[in-house]
Structure formats: C-alpha cells, structure tokens
Amino acid sequence: MKRGALSMIRLVGGTARDLTPIVVIVAFFQLVVIRQPFADPIQIAFGLLCVMVGLAVFIQGLEMALFPLGEALAGAFARKGSVFWLLAFSFGLGFGTTIAEPALIAVTEEAAVAMAAAGVIANADDTRAGYALALRYTVALAVGLALVIGVVRILKGWPIHWLIISGYAMVVALTAFAPAEIVGIAYDSGGVTTSTITVPLVTALGVGLATVIRGRNPLVDGFGLIAFASLGPIILVLIFGIVVS
Amino acid sequence: MTAPDWLSVVAGALGGTLLDVLPIVFILGFFQLAVLRQKIANFGRMIVGSAYVVIGLALFLVGLEEALFPLGRELARQLTAPEFLGSARAGGPLSWGDYYWVYLFAAAIGFATTIAEPALIAVSIKASKVSGGTISAWGLRLAVAVGVAVSLAVGAFRIVTGTPLHLYMIAGYGFVIVQTFLAPKLIVPLAYDSGGVTTSTVTVPLVTALGLGLASTVPGRSPLLDGFGLIALASLFPMISVMAYAQLSAWRSASRSRAINRQR
C-alpha cells in the first residue's frame, strides 16, 4: 500500500512535467501577447490538478488492465488457433469502438451540414441525419476492415510499407475523383477514430500477437494496427463521397 | 465555481467515459464468454485497473474542460480576431505574414498538447518496453510533438493562404514513402502508428477551435471547407518527424562508432 502510494506520487510528478509546456505556453500568450490577466486563476489551478491526477491514475490503470488485457487476448486467440474468430474479434473491436466514438459523431454531423450547404444533399433535417449516420457506419466499417487487414498482416508477416504505400496511392487516386467538399472530411476522419482507450488495447493486441507467433518480431510486426485504422477510413469515406454524389 | 458544481461536472464526465467504454466491455465480454471461454488471469486486478482507466480519464477530461480548453479556445479566437491582427499593423489589407502569432501559437499549442496526449504516452511506454529501451519513450514523444507542431503551423498557413489541402497531403505522402526506404527498418511501423495516436483527447478540440476560428475570420475562407484538414496534417507530419528522429540517432551512433574506430 505504501509502495503504491509512493509510485502514485512519482507518477503525478511525471504528469506535472508533461503539463508544464501547456501551462507555460498558455501563460505566455495570455500575459505577453494578448496582455490580459487570467479570469479565474483558482478554477484553472483546480482544473490543472484534476488533469495531473487524472493522467497519473489513467497511466496506472493502463499498466494494470489495458496492456495485460490486450496481451491476454492475443495469447488466448493464439491458443485457440482459430483465425476466423481472431479476425471476427478484430473487426468487432474496430467497428464497435468507432461507431460510438463521440469525436466521430461530431465530425459526421458537421460533414452533413457542409454537404447540405454545398448542395450535394438536400438541406432537410432527416436527409442530413441520414447522411451523417451513413458516414458514421462507413467509418466504423472501415476501421473494422482495417484492423482485420492489419491482423492478417501480422499473421502472414507481410512488410507494412507496401500495404501503407498502396493505401496512399489509393487515397491520391480517389482524391482526384471525389467531390471537393468531402476531401477534408475524409482526411480528418482518419485521425478522429482512434480513441484513448482503443489505442492501448489495440497496440497491446498487435504486440501480443507478434510475440506469441513464432518468427515475428514484436517491434517490426506488432506495431502498425493504428496506422491501418487511420488510413482505412480515409479510403472508404472518399469512396462514399464518390458514390453518394 | 462551488464544490457541488464540481461534483456534478465530475459525475457527468464519469458517466460519459463509462458510456465510451461500454462497447469495448460488451465486445470483450462477448468474446470472452462465448468464444474463448477461458478464465481471465488476475481478474480482480483487471477490474481495479479498468476502474483506474475510467476514473483517470474522466478526471483528466474534467480538468481540460474546466481549465485548459476555455483558455485555449479564447486564445485561438483572440489571436485570429481582426482587431488583434490589425493592431499589429497600421492600415492596408492583411497579408499572410501578419499572422505570425497565429503560426507560433499553433506550433506551440500543438507541441504542448501532444506531450500530454494519453494515447501517445501509452504507445511510447509500449514501444520502449518492446525495444528493450533502445527507443526511449520520452524521445519518441518529443519527436511526435515536433511533428505536430510543424503540421499545425503549416496547417494555419494553409488556411490563411487558401492553398488546397490535397497538395500538402500528397507532398507529405511522397516524403513519407521516400523516408520509409531510408529510415531504419525497426522504426517504420511505429512511425506509421504515431500518425494516428497524436490526435485524440487533448489535441482535437483545441485544433478544431483554431481551424474554425481562422477559417471564419480570414476573408474569403469558408469554415466548412477550410476549417477541416488540420487534424489530417497533424497525423501526417509525425510520421516524418519520427522517422527523421530514428535516422538522426542512427546517423549519430554510426559517426560516433567511426570516431571510436579512428582513435584505436
């Protein structure tokens, strides 16, 4: 218990260091560039304390639960020896975590407004809602498929750069055909899909798989799932834009 | 703000985080019970750890929402406001060079938020463990943060000048492809991953505020068309900076071993 408290204090100290740049930069711009005092210093100090402690507790939980969980799953699926269920799990994890992602919901709603303003879809409430929902399913499907491809790559030991480079080539080719309004949204949708809880879990899964499969290097083969999960949505949203228009 | 207000805010964030975790719990539970049918080792420890993850993330978000985001959004708004930009220069229409504080702010805030990004901390801890310490967690985070800083400054410049996003993306992709063949093989998958992890909890809300603020005040820009795209650039440049970091350290250790050989 005492050791736990000590390591917690050390963690909070570490997160204080992580937050120093934000504090320095915001203070500099506020006081030197804009030249205005802080409106409510006590609230800001309390908020910073929350951020510091929260980050430390999160990292503690990461090492206790998310990392071991991802690795245990990789080991369990390897023991079971069923590629089908492993791929089904990968798809489910990608699709399920993305469809409920708040950042994605926000982006798809903005996208629907942008497309209605551009005249690509009718500017009515239900048309916009339908468009946003279809876009959300497209992105979730893309993340699910991307994780499946990423896991197959780990199983087969394919070098990652050929897959990613051909993905880029597809993005460039599709950009030429897609309506201009969807391009920015498509590129952004790749970045918003990977949430703070999904990333550690997926990373541990990939590294765990590459560790238990003979002949795979955890560093070379284990990483890369997140890269697929960010590229997949760009491609499918561009295709979605072309099909819908 | 009084104590009960804080409590209700924390409770709200806790509920929101739990809602985010629900699909993951559901999927994990289904596969565990229906497919794998195996006992989880250290079950109690996992439950406690998961509670830590949810509580930690909720506290983190509350702190951001109450302290840092309002400040950041307000700064982004004020720095892009015509009054501020106009006072920097007497008369005449603004040129792209008058937005220098905006570029500097974009770069600085991109760097600072990336250092504090929980998903990136997770990946860098893992990478440092898997590589047996040859990839330092802190070095990786610094490299990614520099990448995000450059990308946001470039992204702000793009919105001010109104140049098309896909040109930057295609040039960046080209650069990544060339670097892939030159960089040490071990870093490539990690570099690709670092593109995706940079933009989550901390960075996205601030960056979006900056992009929309710029796009709505720069004459001739539409927030709908030009406000997007900052996040895309922020997930492209870290790949370049992480590979550059690996190339640099490989080059430095090579020249150091050459120097040692010469001394012998």
HADDOCK unambig.tbl for C-alpha pairs under 7 A between the chains (distance, minus, plus):
assign (segid A and resid 18 and name CA) (segid B and resid 115 and name CA) 5.91 0.50 0.50
assign (segid A and resid 18 and name CA) (segid B and resid 116 and name CA) 5.33 0.50 0.50
assign (segid A and resid 19 and name CA) (segid B and resid 116 and name CA) 6.02 0.50 0.50
assign (segid A and resid 21 and name CA) (segid B and resid 112 and name CA) 5.01 0.50 0.50
assign (segid A and resid 22 and name CA) (segid B and resid 109 and name CA) 6.85 0.50 0.50
assign (segid A and resid 22 and name CA) (segid B and resid 112 and name CA) 4.90 0.50 0.50
assign (segid A and resid 22 and name CA) (segid B and resid 113 and name CA) 6.49 0.50 0.50
assign (segid A and resid 25 and name CA) (segid B and resid 108 and name CA) 6.66 0.50 0.50
assign (segid A and resid 25 and name CA) (segid B and resid 109 and name CA) 7.00 0.50 0.50
assign (segid A and resid 43 and name CA) (segid B and resid 67 and name CA) 6.54 0.50 0.50
assign (segid A and resid 44 and name CA) (segid B and resid 67 and name CA) 4.47 0.50 0.50
assign (segid A and resid 47 and name CA) (segid B and resid 63 and name CA) 3.92 0.50 0.50
assign (segid A and resid 47 and name CA) (segid B and resid 64 and name CA) 6.56 0.50 0.50
assign (segid A and resid 47 and name CA) (segid B and resid 66 and name CA) 5.75 0.50 0.50
assign (segid A and resid 47 and name CA) (segid B and resid 67 and name CA) 4.83 0.50 0.50
assign (segid A and resid 48 and name CA) (segid B and resid 63 and name CA) 5.78 0.50 0.50
assign (segid A and resid 48 and name CA) (segid B and resid 67 and name CA) 6.60 0.50 0.50
assign (segid A and resid 50 and name CA) (segid B and resid 59 and name CA) 5.45 0.50 0.50
assign (segid A and resid 50 and name CA) (segid B and resid 60 and name CA) 5.86 0.50 0.50
assign (segid A and resid 50 and name CA) (segid B and resid 63 and name CA) 4.81 0.50 0.50
assign (segid A and resid 51 and name CA) (segid B and resid 59 and name CA) 6.24 0.50 0.50
assign (segid A and resid 51 and name CA) (segid B and resid 60 and name CA) 4.10 0.50 0.50
assign (segid A and resid 51 and name CA) (segid B and resid 63 and name CA) 4.76 0.50 0.50
assign (segid A and resid 51 and name CA) (segid B and resid 64 and name CA) 6.39 0.50 0.50
assign (segid A and resid 54 and name CA) (segid B and resid 56 and name CA) 3.90 0.50 0.50
assign (segid A and resid 54 and name CA) (segid B and resid 57 and name CA) 5.87 0.50 0.50
assign (segid A and resid 54 and name CA) (segid B and resid 59 and name CA) 4.69 0.50 0.50
assign (segid A and resid 54 and name CA) (segid B and resid 60 and name CA) 4.43 0.50 0.50
assign (segid A and resid 55 and name CA) (segid B and resid 56 and name CA) 5.80 0.50 0.50
assign (segid A and resid 55 and name CA) (segid B and resid 57 and name CA) 6.74 0.50 0.50
assign (segid A and resid 55 and name CA) (segid B and resid 60 and name CA) 5.85 0.50 0.50
assign (segid A and resid 57 and name CA) (segid B and resid 52 and name CA) 5.66 0.50 0.50
assign (segid A and resid 57 and name CA) (segid B and resid 53 and name CA) 6.78 0.50 0.50
assign (segid A and resid 57 and name CA) (segid B and resid 56 and name CA) 4.69 0.50 0.50
assign (segid A and resid 58 and name CA) (segid B and resid 52 and name CA) 5.77 0.50 0.50
assign (segid A and resid 58 and name CA) (segid B and resid 53 and name CA) 4.47 0.50 0.50
assign (segid A and resid 58 and name CA) (segid B and resid 56 and name CA) 4.30 0.50 0.50
assign (segid A and resid 58 and name CA) (segid B and resid 57 and name CA) 5.85 0.50 0.50
assign (segid A and resid 60 and name CA) (segid B and resid 52 and name CA) 6.93 0.50 0.50
assign (segid A and resid 61 and name CA) (segid B and resid 49 and name CA) 4.11 0.50 0.50
assign (segid A and resid 61 and name CA) (segid B and resid 50 and name CA) 5.89 0.50 0.50
assign (segid A and resid 61 and name CA) (segid B and resid 52 and name CA) 4.67 0.50 0.50
assign (segid A and resid 61 and name CA) (segid B and resid 53 and name CA) 4.74 0.50 0.50
assign (segid A and resid 62 and name CA) (segid B and resid 49 and name CA) 6.92 0.50 0.50
assign (segid A and resid 62 and name CA) (segid B and resid 53 and name CA) 6.38 0.50 0.50
assign (segid A and resid 64 and name CA) (segid B and resid 45 and name CA) 6.70 0.50 0.50
assign (segid A and resid 64 and name CA) (segid B and resid 46 and name CA) 6.23 0.50 0.50
assign (segid A and resid 64 and name CA) (segid B and resid 49 and name CA) 4.83 0.50 0.50
assign (segid A and resid 65 and name CA) (segid B and resid 46 and name CA) 4.52 0.50 0.50
assign (segid A and resid 65 and name CA) (segid B and resid 49 and name CA) 4.61 0.50 0.50
assign (segid A and resid 65 and name CA) (segid B and resid 50 and name CA) 5.57 0.50 0.50
assign (segid A and resid 76 and name CA) (segid B and resid 36 and name CA) 6.92 0.50 0.50
assign (segid A and resid 92 and name CA) (segid B and resid 27 and name CA) 6.75 0.50 0.50
assign (segid A and resid 93 and name CA) (segid B and resid 24 and name CA) 6.87 0.50 0.50
assign (segid A and resid 93 and name CA) (segid B and resid 27 and name CA) 6.57 0.50 0.50
assign (segid A and resid 96 and name CA) (segid B and resid 23 and name CA) 5.78 0.50 0.50
assign (segid A and resid 96 and name CA) (segid B and resid 24 and name CA) 6.92 0.50 0.50
assign (segid A and resid 97 and name CA) (segid B and resid 23 and name CA) 5.98 0.50 0.50
assign (segid A and resid 97 and name CA) (segid B and resid 24 and name CA) 6.11 0.50 0.50
assign (segid A and resid 100 and name CA) (segid B and resid 20 and name CA) 6.80 0.50 0.50
assign (segid A and resid 101 and name CA) (segid B and resid 20 and name CA) 6.87 0.50 0.50
assign (segid A and resid 114 and name CA) (segid B and resid 224 and name CA) 5.57 0.50 0.50
assign (segid A and resid 160 and name CA) (segid B and resid 189 and name CA) 6.68 0.50 0.50
assign (segid A and resid 165 and name CA) (segid B and resid 177 and name CA) 6.74 0.50 0.50
assign (segid A and resid 168 and name CA) (segid B and resid 173 and name CA) 6.88 0.50 0.50
assign (segid A and resid 172 and name CA) (segid B and resid 170 and name CA) 6.74 0.50 0.50
assign (segid A and resid 181 and name CA) (segid B and resid 225 and name CA) 6.33 0.50 0.50
assign (segid A and resid 184 and name CA) (segid B and resid 228 and name CA) 5.31 0.50 0.50
assign (segid A and resid 184 and name CA) (segid B and resid 229 and name CA) 5.06 0.50 0.50
assign (segid A and resid 185 and name CA) (segid B and resid 228 and name CA) 6.27 0.50 0.50
assign (segid A and resid 187 and name CA) (segid B and resid 229 and name CA) 6.62 0.50 0.50
assign (segid A and resid 187 and name CA) (segid B and resid 232 and name CA) 5.21 0.50 0.50
assign (segid A and resid 188 and name CA) (segid B and resid 228 and name CA) 6.85 0.50 0.50
assign (segid A and resid 188 and name CA) (segid B and resid 229 and name CA) 5.82 0.50 0.50
assign (segid A and resid 188 and name CA) (segid B and resid 231 and name CA) 5.47 0.50 0.50
assign (segid A and resid 188 and name CA) (segid B and resid 232 and name CA) 4.73 0.50 0.50
assign (segid A and resid 191 and name CA) (segid B and resid 196 and name CA) 5.66 0.50 0.50
assign (segid A and resid 191 and name CA) (segid B and resid 199 and name CA) 5.95 0.50 0.50
assign (segid A and resid 191 and name CA) (segid B and resid 231 and name CA) 6.30 0.50 0.50
assign (segid A and resid 191 and name CA) (segid B and resid 232 and name CA) 6.34 0.50 0.50
assign (segid A and resid 191 and name CA) (segid B and resid 235 and name CA) 6.33 0.50 0.50
assign (segid A and resid 192 and name CA) (segid B and resid 199 and name CA) 6.63 0.50 0.50
assign (segid A and resid 192 and name CA) (segid B and resid 200 and name CA) 6.40 0.50 0.50
assign (segid A and resid 194 and name CA) (segid B and resid 196 and name CA) 6.77 0.50 0.50
assign (segid A and resid 194 and name CA) (segid B and resid 197 and name CA) 6.67 0.50 0.50
assign (segid A and resid 195 and name CA) (segid B and resid 200 and name CA) 5.97 0.50 0.50
assign (segid A and resid 196 and name CA) (segid B and resid 118 and name CA) 6.48 0.50 0.50
assign (segid A and resid 196 and name CA) (segid B and resid 119 and name CA) 4.87 0.50 0.50
assign (segid A and resid 196 and name CA) (segid B and resid 200 and name CA) 6.63 0.50 0.50
assign (segid A and resid 196 and name CA) (segid B and resid 201 and name CA) 6.82 0.50 0.50
assign (segid A and resid 199 and name CA) (segid B and resid 119 and name CA) 6.08 0.50 0.50
assign (segid A and resid 200 and name CA) (segid B and resid 119 and name CA) 6.74 0.50 0.50
assign (segid A and resid 200 and name CA) (segid B and resid 122 and name CA) 5.79 0.50 0.50
assign (segid A and resid 200 and name CA) (segid B and resid 123 and name CA) 6.51 0.50 0.50
assign (segid A and resid 203 and name CA) (segid B and resid 123 and name CA) 6.99 0.50 0.50
assign (segid A and resid 218 and name CA) (segid B and resid 130 and name CA) 6.75 0.50 0.50
assign (segid A and resid 219 and name CA) (segid B and resid 130 and name CA) 6.38 0.50 0.50
assign (segid A and resid 219 and name CA) (segid B and resid 131 and name CA) 6.57 0.50 0.50
assign (segid A and resid 219 and name CA) (segid B and resid 186 and name CA) 6.43 0.50 0.50
assign (segid A and resid 220 and name CA) (segid B and resid 186 and name CA) 5.45 0.50 0.50
assign (segid A and resid 220 and name CA) (segid B and resid 189 and name CA) 6.22 0.50 0.50
assign (segid A and resid 223 and name CA) (segid B and resid 189 and name CA) 5.37 0.50 0.50
assign (segid A and resid 223 and name CA) (segid B and resid 190 and name CA) 5.67 0.50 0.50
assign (segid A and resid 223 and name CA) (segid B and resid 193 and name CA) 6.84 0.50 0.50
assign (segid A and resid 224 and name CA) (segid B and resid 189 and name CA) 4.86 0.50 0.50
assign (segid A and resid 224 and name CA) (segid B and resid 190 and name CA) 6.39 0.50 0.50
assign (segid A and resid 224 and name CA) (segid B and resid 192 and name CA) 6.35 0.50 0.50
assign (segid A and resid 224 and name CA) (segid B and resid 193 and name CA) 5.32 0.50 0.50
assign (segid A and resid 226 and name CA) (segid B and resid 193 and name CA) 5.09 0.50 0.50
assign (segid A and resid 226 and name CA) (segid B and resid 196 and name CA) 6.00 0.50 0.50
assign (segid A and resid 227 and name CA) (segid B and resid 192 and name CA) 5.26 0.50 0.50
assign (segid A and resid 227 and name CA) (segid B and resid 193 and name CA) 4.51 0.50 0.50
assign (segid A and resid 227 and name CA) (segid B and resid 195 and name CA) 6.96 0.50 0.50
assign (segid A and resid 227 and name CA) (segid B and resid 196 and name CA) 5.96 0.50 0.50
assign (segid A and resid 230 and name CA) (segid B and resid 196 and name CA) 5.65 0.50 0.50
